[in-house]
Each structure stands twice: as C-alpha cells, then as structure tokens.
Amino acid sequence: MRRHLAIFVKEPRLGRAKARLARDVGHGEAWQFYRRLVRRVLPPLARDPRWSAWLATTPDSWRGWEPFWPFALPHLEQGSGDVGQRMLRVFRSLPPGPAIIVGSNIPGLTPAHVARGFAALGRADMVLGPAEDGGYWLIGLGPRARAIDPFQGVRWSSPWALSDTERALPAGFRLALVDRLADVDDGAAYWNWRARTRGTSGPCTRASDSLRLRAQASESLISRTQASATHSISISNSIGQDAMATKVLAGGS
C-alpha cells in the first residue's frame, strides 16, 4: 500500500500564523519566521518519491497555494475542533495505507526523519516523534490504528501531550518512538533556536518586549506589502484552483 504524508500548514498570513509565538516576539517577527520555515522545510518533504504528500490546511477557506513554493499538492481541510479532532479527521480522509502527520513548525525536520517514522510503522501500530516540550512533532498510524480514535483525553499544548497519547493507545497495539526534535511555539524556543543556528551556546535571554516594539514598527509595512501580494495571488488562485486537487482533507504538539 502507498504511504501518505500529511503536512499540517496554517495560512502564512500576518496575524494568523504562529499566534503563540507572536505573543512573545510580535506578529511581524512570527510571520516572517513561519514563512521562512515552511519555504525551507516543506519542499523536500513534498517532493520525496517515497510517499504521497498532502497539505492539510487551516483555515478551510485557504487552498494551500503560495508563490514561495512552486508546486501544488493535494489539499485536505483540517476542519474544526482541537488538534486531536483535526488529526483524526485527516487520518480518516487519507487513502488506505500507512499514514504520517507532521507539523510545519519544526526547523530540523528532514525527509530522513519521516522515512524513519514510516520504517517504524513496519513493526508498530503507532509511531510518535517526541518534541522537547513534551508534545510530538510526528504521529503515524498503521492500517489497524487508523480505525480507532487514539486521541481521547489528551491534554493538548501541554507537557503531557505525548504521554497522554501513549496512554490512550488501546492494549495490544504496538507503539514506537523516533527522533526527538525541537519545535518553535513560543519566544523561549525561538531564541534558543536562534542561538543554536548562529553557533552560540545557552539560551538567549533577550527581552521579548523590545522585540515586540521592533516587530510592531514593521507590521504596517508588512501588512501593506502582503495586501498587495494577496490581491495578485487571488487572481492567480481564481485561475489555478480548478486545476488543483480538490480532495477534502492533515508538531503539533
């Protein structure tokens, strides 16, 4: 059976993407970070021939097209509800076969990580990729596990999300864990990531208030630029959407 990878993506618009991060670093900084991140991480995942890739998008009105990734993927809507309800909906919308969902806020995510997840599904019913904050950046379900709801009672956006998901797996189902990666959901994680990528050591303690002021100063310019780009994109979308896949659909933690 064909493998399926669903990438959870939020519309990369100012004020919509990375709301938790924006509270710490400002909307402008969070928006620019998210756009750079998905532009770098998403294309290698989408083009890998070892699986079929899907974009699981929110809000449902956004079809997943952006000018900074030059390809179209089959589109699935995340729909409403908490992250567990949305992931379950995506799993049940994908064609038969082993399926993995990953988030789009993992700077270190590569196709090799996903490949290890699918390899683990060859011997397990569920695979989880632990995140450093107690959640997970990857979840995969084999054919048997796709028939159940493994998200009952999970405390989302908490240090217990992974352990709750482990406990929710019914007896007799096999669980595997793969690589531990860091996601970037708040200011502390963002500055730690910046410190690592710049080759420095230890957490960055720069005050987020000063960053908010800097970000807010640029947001009006970003908004005007984005509004202009959105107008042009909407024209392209109206022409191109008929040619895109219209299948209804798929760290984070």
C-alpha positions in Angstrom: 0.0 0.0 0.0 1.1 3.5 -0.7 2.5 5.6 2.1 0.9 9.0 2.8 2.4 12.1 4.5 0.1 14.9 5.6 1.8 18.2 6.4 -0.2 20.5 8.7 0.1 24.0 7.5 -1.5 27.2 8.7 -2.1 30.0 6.2 1.1 32.1 6.3 -0.7 35.4 6.8 0.3 38.2 9.2 -1.7 37.8 12.4 -2.8 34.3 11.6 0.3 32.2 11.7 2.2 31.3 14.9 -0.2 33.1 17.4 1.5 31.7 20.5 5.0 32.8 19.2 3.6 36.2 18.2 2.6 36.9 21.8 6.3 36.8 22.7 8.1 38.2 19.7 5.4 40.2 17.8 3.3 39.4 14.8 5.8 40.6 12.2 8.7 38.5 13.5 6.5 35.4 13.9 5.1 35.8 10.4 8.5 36.2 8.8 9.9 33.2 10.8 7.0 30.9 9.7 7.2 31.9 6.0 11.0 31.2 6.0 10.5 27.9 7.9 7.8 26.4 5.6 9.7 27.6 2.5 12.8 25.6 3.6 11.2 22.6 5.2 8.2 21.9 3.1 9.6 21.4 -0.5 11.9 18.4 0.3 9.1 16.6 2.1 6.6 17.3 -0.7 8.8 16.1 -3.5 10.1 12.9 -1.9 9.1 9.9 -4.0 8.9 7.5 -1.1 5.4 8.8 -0.1 2.5 10.8 -1.4 2.4 14.2 0.2 -0.7 16.2 1.1 -1.3 19.6 2.5 -3.7 19.7 5.5 -4.6 23.4 5.8 -6.3 25.8 8.0 -8.4 27.9 7.7 -10.5 25.7 5.4 -11.0 28.6 3.0 -7.3 28.6 2.2 -6.4 26.1 -0.5 -2.7 25.8 0.3 -1.2 27.7 -2.7 1.6 30.1 -2.1 4.1 31.7 -4.5 7.1 30.8 -2.5 6.6 27.0 -3.0 6.4 26.3 -6.8 4.2 23.2 -6.7 0.7 22.1 -6.0 -0.2 19.3 -3.6 -3.5 17.5 -3.0 -5.3 19.6 -0.4 -7.2 18.5 2.7 -9.1 20.6 5.2 -8.2 20.3 8.8 -11.7 21.4 9.8 -12.8 22.5 13.3 -12.0 21.2 16.8 -8.9 20.7 18.8 -5.7 19.3 17.2 -6.7 15.8 18.1 -10.1 16.1 16.3 -8.4 17.7 13.3 -5.7 15.0 13.1 -8.3 12.2 13.3 -10.3 13.9 10.5 -7.2 14.0 8.3 -6.2 10.4 9.0 -9.7 9.2 8.1 -9.7 11.3 4.9 -6.4 9.9 3.5 -6.4 6.8 1.2 -5.6 3.4 2.7 -2.1 2.7 3.8 0.4 3.8 6.5 0.0 7.5 7.2 2.0 10.1 9.0 1.2 13.6 10.0 3.9 16.2 10.7 3.7 19.8 11.8 5.3 22.7 9.9 7.0 24.4 13.0 10.0 22.0 13.2 13.1 23.7 11.9 15.2 20.5 12.0 12.6 18.3 10.1 14.0 16.5 7.1 12.8 13.6 4.8 15.1 11.3 6.7 13.1 11.8 9.9 9.9 11.0 8.1 11.5 7.9 6.5 12.4 6.6 9.9 8.8 7.1 11.0 7.5 5.0 8.1 10.1 2.3 8.9 8.9 2.2 12.5 5.3 1.7 11.3 6.5 -1.5 9.7 6.7 -3.0 13.2 4.3 -0.9 15.2 0.7 0.4 15.0 1.6 3.9 16.1 4.8 5.9 15.9 5.4 9.2 17.7 8.2 11.7 17.2 8.8 13.3 20.7 9.2 17.1 20.9 11.4 18.7 23.5 8.4 20.4 25.1 6.5 17.2 26.0 4.4 17.1 22.8 5.2 15.5 19.5 6.1 16.7 16.0 5.2 13.5 14.2 2.4 10.9 14.6 2.0 7.9 12.3 -0.8 5.3 12.3 -0.7 1.9 10.6 -3.8 0.4 8.9 -5.1 -1.2 12.2 -4.7 2.0 14.3 -6.4 4.2 11.6 -9.6 2.5 12.6 -9.6 3.8 16.2 -9.5 7.2 17.9 -6.1 7.4 19.7 -6.6 11.0 21.0 -9.2 10.6 23.8 -8.3 12.6 26.9 -5.1 14.1 25.5 -4.1 17.5 27.1 -3.0 19.4 24.0 -0.4 22.2 24.2 0.9 20.8 27.5 3.9 18.9 28.7 1.7 15.8 28.9 0.5 15.6 25.3 2.9 12.7 24.3 2.4 10.7 27.5 -1.4 11.1 27.3 -1.4 9.9 23.7 0.7 6.9 24.7 -1.8 6.0 27.4 -4.7 6.4 25.0 -3.5 3.7 22.7 -5.5 0.6 23.4 -4.0 -2.5 24.9 -2.5 -4.8 22.3 -1.5 -2.0 20.0 2.3 -1.5 19.4 4.0 1.9 19.9 7.3 3.1 18.5 9.2 6.3 19.1 11.6 8.0 16.7 13.8 11.1 16.8 13.4 13.8 19.4 13.2 17.3 17.8 12.5 20.8 18.9 9.5 22.8 17.7 9.2 26.5 17.9 6.0 27.7 19.5 7.0 30.4 21.9 9.6 33.1 22.5 11.9 30.9 24.6 12.0 28.2 21.9 12.5 30.8 19.2 15.5 32.4 20.9 17.0 29.0 21.7 16.7 28.1 18.1 18.3 31.3 17.0 21.2 30.7 19.4 21.8 27.2 18.1 21.6 28.2 14.4 24.1 31.1 15.0 26.5 28.8 16.7 26.2 30.3 20.2 25.6 28.3 23.4 23.0 28.6 26.1 19.5 30.1 26.0 19.1 33.6 24.6 17.7 35.9 27.2 16.9 38.9 25.1 13.8 40.7 26.3 10.8 39.9 24.2 9.3 43.3 24.9 12.0 45.1 22.9 11.4 42.7 20.1 7.7 43.3 20.1 8.4 47.0 19.6 10.7 46.4 16.7 8.2 43.9 15.1 5.2 46.2 15.6 7.1 49.0 13.9 7.4 46.9 10.7 4.0 45.3 10.7 2.2 48.1 9.0 4.6 47.9 6.1 4.3 44.1 6.0 0.5 44.4 6.0 0.6 46.7 3.0 3.0 44.5 1.1 1.0 41.4 2.0 -2.3 43.0 0.9 -0.8 43.9 -2.5 0.6 40.4 -2.9 -2.7 38.8 -1.8 -4.5 40.7 -4.5 -2.2 39.4 -7.2 -2.3 35.9 -5.7 -6.1 35.9 -5.6 -6.2 36.5 -9.3 -3.9 33.5 -9.9 -5.9 31.4 -7.5 -9.1 32.0 -9.3 -7.5 30.7 -12.5 -5.5 27.9 -10.9 -7.7 26.4 -8.3 -9.7 24.4 -10.8 -6.5 22.6 -11.8 -5.6 21.8 -8.2 -6.7 18.7 -6.4 -9.9 19.3 -4.6 -9.9 16.2 -2.3 -11.2 17.1 1.1 -8.8 16.6 3.7 -3.6 16.8 7.5 4.5 19.4 15.9 2.0 19.7 16.7 2.1 19.4 19.8 
